[in-house]
Amino acid sequence: MERVAIFAALQWECVPVLRHMRQVNRDRLGEFALWRSTQGEREIWLMKTGMGMQQAQAAACTMTDTGSFAVFFSTGCAGALAPDLIPGDLAVATEVIGDTSGRRFAADPYHCERARSAAHRLGLRATAGPVLCSPHALTTVFAKRAAAAEGSIAVEMEGAPIAARAAAAGIPFVSVRAILDTADMELPHAGKFIEPQSGTINPLALASYLLTHPGALPGLMGMQRMRNAAQLSLEKFFGAWLGDNS
């Protein structure tokens, strides 16, 4: 039986996978939350890494310490860099580019094609191309355009360390991310009241922020709608991907 490792930074990014895992055993592996289940001929290991490259690197190292895996799968949300991507679209990485190192980590062609096929069967919009892994959120249109000029279609914050660890261990790597924000959208509220490890909202920080920025509420509600679209697409995708034992 092959083992598949899936990595997602935040709890809401784990939920689309968890909804399709059966007879789930919850545990901890080092500092990380871990869920395991058996799906046909595959054993699925889902790990919540927390946000950022450092957390992702530690999670990937912890996972490889447990033995061999058939594939490392990085998932969650991403920001669009390509202008035609909208919330809920899927970005299937052909390679992940490490922003701080400039290294490029190729995704496994077989698993990329399998992911694209699963999305196509569901009628989901899936675009394949290079994905940038950034150490920080790109919150301005200027920053997004500068990143897009290098050829990336989307940006996220965890994929490169996971891909690097997979490459070092000889494990195939694949990344499928759901688009959260568009390339022409400013994100002035990003990170103001989000707990970096859990991705949950800090109620006190949110209340304090809204007291000083009352005009931010419509934008925050819009972000919630975009998150819902991204989460729904991931839930549909993993329903197909986890049900396919080919």
N, C-alpha and C positions, 0 to 999 in steps of 0.2 A: 504494500500500500504506500503510495507516494504522499509526502507531506508538502503542503502549500502554505507559505507564510504571507499574510496580508498585513500591511502596515497602514494605519490611519492616525492622524495627529490628535483629533478631537473626538469627544464622545458622539457628537451628532454625525460625524463622518464615519464612525463605526456602526451606527444604527442601520444603514442600508445593507450592510453585510450581515449583521446579527439577525435581521428579520428573515433571512433565508438559511440560517444555520439551524440544524436540528439537534435536539438532545445536547444542548450546550453545557460544557463544564467551564465554569469561571474559576480562574486561579490568578496568581501573580508570578511573574518571572522576573526576579530581581525587583527593581522599582516599578515595573510596568504591569498594567492590567492585561490579562491574556484570556481569550476565550478559545475553546477547542471543540470541534465536532467532527463527525465522520459523514462525508457526503459521497455515497457510492464507493468508488475506489480511491478516494482522496481523503486525507485527514487535513482539516482546515485549522490553521492557527492564526487567530486575529489578535494583533497587538496594538494597543493605544500608545503612541509614542510621546505625545505632547508636542508642542509647537517648536519648530526650528531645527537647524542642522545638528546642533550638539545633541539634542534629545534623540533625533533620528539615528545618528551614528551610534549612540549608546544602545538604542533598541536593537539595531541590526546586529551589532556585535553580540549582544545578549542572546539573540535568536540563534545565530550560527554556533554559539557555544553548546547548543543542545543537540547538534548533529546535522545531518544532511537534509536538504529540501529540494523539491523539484522546481520551484520557482519562488522568487521574491516579487511580491505585488505591492506597489505603492499606489495609494488612492486617497481620495478626499476632494477638496475643492481647489480651484486655481483661478487666478485672474487672467482675463483675456488680454493678449497682446495683438493678435490678429483682429482687424476691425470687423470682420464678419461673424465673430463668435458672440453668442448671446447667452444669458443665464440658462443653465440646464443643458447646454451643448456639452459634448464630451471631447476632451483632448487626449488622444492616444499618442504617447511619446514614442517617436522613433529613436530619440536619444535624449538624455538629460544632461544639461550643461551646468557644471558647477561654477557659480558666479565668482567665488573667491579664488578658485584655482584655475578656472578656464578649461578644466578637463571635461572631456565629453565621454559619456558612458552610453554605449549603444544598447537599446532595448532588444530583446530576443525577437527575431522576425516571426517565428511561428506563433508565439504568444500574442504579439501585436495583431497579427492577422486574425487570430481566434477572437480577440477582444473586439476588433472591428466587425467581424461577422456577427457576433452576439448583439452588438448595438444595431447593426443593420436589420437584423431579424425583428427587432422591436420598433423599428422606425425612428430610432434616436439619431440625432445629428452627431456624427463622430468625425473629427478632423485629426489626421495624423501629421506629426511634424515635431521639430525640436522643442523641448520645454526647458525653460530656464529655472534653475533652483537658486533663489536669492536668500541672503542672510536676513533680509528685512522685507516688510511689505512694501510694494510699489504703490504709493497712495496718490500720485499725481499723474495727470495725462502726459506731462513732459517726461517723467521717469519711465512710463510705459512705452512711449514712442522711442526713447533711446534704447530700451531693451529690445523692442521689436526690430529695430534697425539691424540687429545682429542676427536676425532670422528666426527667432523663437516665436511660437504661436501662443504660448501661455506661460505663466509664472507661478511657481509655488515655493515652498520653503523646506521641504524634507527629502525630496527624491534623490539628490546627488549622493548623500552619504549612504543611503540604502543601496543604490546602484553600485557604488564603489565597493561596499562590503560584499555584495553579490558577486562582482567581478573577481575580487580577491579569493573568494571561496569557490569559484567555478559554478555559480548558481545562475540560471537564466533570470533575467529581470524584465518586468513589464510595469508600465505606469498608465493608469487611466484616471483622469481627473475631470470633475464636473465644473464647468465655468460658473463662477459666482458673480464677478463684476466685469463690465465691458471695458474695452480699451479706451473709450472716451469718457469714462466716469472717474471723477475725483472722489477720494475716500478720506475726507478730513477727520472723520471720527474713528478711524481704524486704530484699534489697540487702546482706546482711552479707558475702557471699563471691562476688558476681557481678561480673564485669568489665563496667563500664557500656558500653564501646564494642562489645564482641563478644557480651556476654550469656553467655559461657562461665563455668564454675565455676573459681575459683582454688583449686586443691587445698590449698595451704598454709593459706589463709584458712579453708577449710572444716574442715580438720583441727583448726585452732586453735579454731574456733567450737564444734565438737563436744566438744572437751576441756573446755570451760567450760560447755557446755550439752548434756550427754549426753541429756537428755530430749527434745531437738529432733528426733532421728532419725525417729521415726514420722511427725511432721508433714512433714518433708522428703520422706519416701517418698510421702506422700499428695500433696504438690505435684507430684512426678514423675508420678504417675498422672494428675493433672489436666492436666498439660502434654501427656501422651500423647493424652488425649482431645481436647484442643484441636487438636493437630497433625494427628490423624487426620481431624477434621472439615474442616480447611482443605485437606488433601490430596484428600479426596473432592470438595470444592467446586471447587477449581481444575481437577480433572480434567474436570468438566462445563463450567466457565466458559471454559477455554482451548480446549475442543473445540467450542465454539459460535461460529460465525463470523457469526451473524446480527447 
